[in-house]
C-alpha cells in the first residue's frame, strides 16, 4: 500500500491510469489492460497488463496476488535471445546452483 501511495504522489495531478479493457476470470480472478495519460493524452510506452487473484475474507473481496507486465520503452530484439541462450548454457553446465535460483521465491524462501 505504501508503494501505491508513493506512486500516486510521483504521478502528480495530471497523470492518470486509463483502463483499456478488463475481463473477469474463473475463481475470483481478473485481468486489466491499461495505459497512462497526461492531461488526457497517452504517454508512449506506458501500456501494461495486470492479473489479479482475489479471496473472500470476512465477506470482503481482497486482492491476494497481482502479476504485472509493462511495456518496455526499448524493444528487445536479438540480444534477449542471446541472453536467454547464454543463461540456459550456464544453467545446463551448473544445474545445482541453477535449481536454487529458479526455486528462489521473494522473501528469501527456497
Buried (B, 14 or more C-beta within 10 A) or exposed (E): EEEEEEEEEEEEEEBBBBEEEEEEEEEBEBBBBBBBBEEEEEEEEBBBBBBBBBEEEEEEEEEEEEEEEEEEEEEEEEEEEEEEEEEEEEBEEEEEEBEEEEEEEEEEEE
